Every structure is written in C-alpha cells, then in structure tokens.
Amino acid sequence: MGLSGAKPATFFFFFMNLALYLLVIVITSLEVNLGIRDSHKQASVLTIPARIFPIYYPFGNMATGYVVILSLLAGVVGFTTSITGWSNAAQPNASKLYAAFASSLITWSLALLAMGFACKEKSIGWTGDNLNVLESLLTILSGTQLLGLMAIHVEIEELVRFGGGLV
C-alpha cells in the first residue's frame, strides 16, 4: 500500500524527544530543589521588591525562575506527549495521527516559550553550568519537536493520499 515512508522517522523523533524531555525533567527538578532549598536564606538580605518576588532563584539571574518553571512544564507535557504520540502513531488511523499532531503542536509551543525565556536569560548573562545545559537542551528540543511535527504531517498526508484510515 506504500504507507511506511514516514513511520520510522516519526517513531525516531518520538523516542528521541522522550529521552530529551526526560533529561529536561531531571535537570529542572534538581534546579527547583536547589531553588527551594537556598532561596529563603538568600532572599532575606535583598531589598523589599526583590524579596517578595515570587520566583526568585539564588543562582542565575532574574529570568532563571521563569526558565526553570517553564522548562519543567514543557518537560512534563513533552514527556507525556511523546508517550501518547508513540501509541497514536503506531495505529494507521488518521484520527489518531491528528491527535498526535495536535498534542505535539502544543508541546512545541511550550518548548518554544521555554526556549525564548532561556534565550533572554542567556542575553542577561551570569548563568551556571546546569542552566547552560538546560538552555541547550531546550534549543535542541525545539528543533526536534518541529521535525517530529513534520514527520507526523507527512505520515498523515501519505495516509490520506492512499485512502487509508480516513475515519
């Protein structure tokens, strides 16, 4: 029937994104733990506007809190999307592929948002090694998520072109 062109690429990107999002979750969980542990002690000596800032981290700069929180959110959503997308792409049904595409699109937008804040944090300067790794991972994930979206789109087009699974 000729429907196997994009399927290996789709599974490859789902697997690669699964591993990368798991790495993002681990790094951001460690950063959140460090931030919670050390922020009370560090923030007590700051002036009043910075002391009551809700997302203060004792390392990095003032954009670090946003990067860490959005990265954790993007990591959890991306990990879940990769697992469910893998399951949906395994079935040769257009409606399942549309569901995988929609969830991957949401994940890509969250990854782009986290990457944007990471770029802002990088432009401000003064970040640590773990944050540099996280920023690099977010940049890589934004690209691989886009490539995964394109692979799903090609698979949908093949399925529709050959008339299979239109339900």
C-alpha positions as CSV (number, residue, x, y, z in Angstrom):
1,M,0.0,0.0,0.0
2,G,3.0,2.3,0.3
3,L,2.3,3.7,3.8
4,S,5.7,3.1,5.5
5,G,7.7,6.1,4.4
6,A,7.4,8.5,7.4
7,K,6.6,6.0,10.1
8,P,10.3,5.2,11.1
9,A,11.1,8.9,11.2
10,T,8.0,9.6,13.4
11,F,8.9,6.8,15.8
12,F,12.6,8.0,15.9
13,F,11.6,11.6,16.8
14,F,9.1,10.4,19.4
15,F,11.8,8.3,21.0
16,M,14.4,11.0,20.8
17,N,12.1,13.6,22.3
18,L,11.1,11.2,25.0
19,A,14.7,10.8,26.1
20,L,15.4,14.6,25.8
21,Y,12.3,15.6,27.7
22,L,13.2,13.1,30.5
23,L,16.6,14.8,30.7
24,V,14.9,18.2,30.9
25,I,12.7,17.0,33.7
26,V,15.7,15.6,35.7
27,I,17.7,18.8,35.3
28,T,14.8,21.2,36.1
29,S,13.8,19.1,39.1
30,L,17.3,19.4,40.5
31,E,17.2,23.2,39.8
32,V,13.8,23.6,41.5
33,N,15.1,21.6,44.5
34,L,18.2,23.9,44.8
35,G,16.0,27.0,44.4
36,I,13.6,26.0,47.1
37,R,16.4,25.0,49.5
38,D,18.5,28.1,49.1
39,S,16.1,30.9,48.2
40,H,14.8,31.8,51.7
41,K,18.3,32.3,53.0
42,Q,19.5,34.3,50.0
43,A,16.3,36.4,49.6
44,S,16.2,37.5,53.2
45,V,19.0,40.0,52.6
46,L,17.5,41.5,49.4
47,T,15.6,44.8,49.3
48,I,11.8,44.7,49.5
49,P,10.8,44.4,45.9
50,A,13.2,41.6,45.1
51,R,12.4,39.9,48.5
52,I,8.8,39.4,47.7
53,F,9.4,38.4,44.1
54,P,7.6,35.1,43.8
55,I,10.0,33.3,41.5
56,Y,13.4,34.2,42.9
57,Y,16.4,31.8,42.5
58,P,19.6,32.2,44.4
59,F,21.6,31.4,41.2
60,G,21.4,32.7,37.7
61,N,19.6,36.0,37.1
62,M,16.1,37.3,37.4
63,A,14.9,35.3,34.4
64,T,16.1,32.0,35.8
65,G,12.9,31.3,37.7
66,Y,10.8,31.6,34.6
67,V,13.1,29.4,32.6
68,V,13.1,26.7,35.3
69,I,9.3,26.7,35.8
70,L,8.5,26.8,32.1
71,S,11.1,24.1,31.3
72,L,9.6,21.8,33.9
73,L,6.2,22.4,32.5
74,A,7.4,21.8,28.9
75,G,9.3,18.7,30.0
76,V,6.3,17.1,31.7
77,V,4.0,17.9,28.8
78,G,6.6,16.8,26.2
79,F,7.3,13.5,28.0
80,T,3.6,12.7,28.2
81,T,3.0,13.8,24.6
82,S,5.9,11.6,23.4
83,I,4.4,8.5,25.1
84,T,0.9,9.1,23.9
85,G,2.1,10.1,20.4
86,W,4.1,6.9,20.1
87,S,0.9,5.0,20.9
88,N,-1.2,7.1,18.5
89,A,1.4,6.8,15.6
90,A,1.5,3.1,15.9
91,Q,-2.1,2.8,14.7
92,P,-2.7,3.5,11.0
93,N,-5.7,5.7,11.6
94,A,-5.8,9.4,10.5
95,S,-7.8,10.5,13.6
96,K,-5.1,9.1,15.9
97,L,-2.4,10.8,13.9
98,Y,-4.3,14.1,14.1
99,A,-4.4,13.7,17.9
100,A,-0.7,13.1,17.9
101,F,-0.1,16.1,15.7
102,A,-2.3,18.4,17.9
103,S,-0.6,17.3,21.2
104,S,2.9,17.7,19.6
105,L,1.9,21.2,18.4
106,I,1.0,22.2,22.0
107,T,4.3,20.7,23.2
108,W,6.3,22.5,20.5
109,S,4.7,25.8,21.5
110,L,5.6,25.2,25.2
111,A,9.2,24.3,24.2
112,L,9.4,27.5,22.1
113,L,8.2,29.5,25.1
114,A,10.7,28.0,27.4
115,M,13.5,28.4,24.8
116,G,12.5,32.1,24.4
117,F,12.9,32.7,28.2
118,A,16.2,30.7,28.1
119,C,17.5,33.0,25.3
120,K,16.5,36.0,27.4
121,E,18.3,34.6,30.4
122,K,21.4,33.9,28.2
123,S,21.4,37.5,26.9
124,I,21.2,38.9,30.5
125,G,24.2,36.8,31.4
126,W,25.6,35.1,34.6
127,T,24.2,31.6,34.4
128,G,25.6,28.3,35.8
129,D,26.6,25.1,34.0
130,N,23.3,23.3,34.6
131,L,21.4,26.2,33.2
132,N,23.6,26.3,30.1
133,V,22.9,22.6,29.6
134,L,19.2,23.2,30.1
135,E,19.2,26.1,27.6
136,S,21.0,24.0,25.0
137,L,18.5,21.1,25.5
138,L,15.6,23.5,25.1
139,T,17.1,24.7,21.8
140,I,17.6,21.2,20.6
141,L,14.1,20.1,21.7
142,S,12.5,23.0,19.8
143,G,14.1,21.7,16.6
144,T,13.5,18.0,17.1
145,Q,9.9,18.7,18.1
146,L,9.4,20.6,14.9
147,L,10.9,17.8,12.9
148,G,8.6,15.4,14.6
149,L,5.7,17.5,13.7
150,M,6.7,17.4,10.1
151,A,7.1,13.7,10.2
152,I,3.6,13.3,11.6
153,H,2.3,15.6,8.9
154,V,4.0,13.6,6.1
155,E,2.5,10.4,7.6
156,I,-1.0,11.9,7.6
157,E,-0.5,13.1,4.0
158,E,0.5,9.6,3.0
159,L,-2.4,8.0,4.8
160,V,-4.9,10.4,3.2
161,R,-3.3,10.2,-0.3
162,F,-3.5,6.4,-0.3
163,G,-7.1,6.4,1.1
164,G,-6.4,4.5,4.3
165,G,-7.8,5.3,7.7
166,L,-9.9,8.3,6.9
167,V,-12.1,7.6,9.9
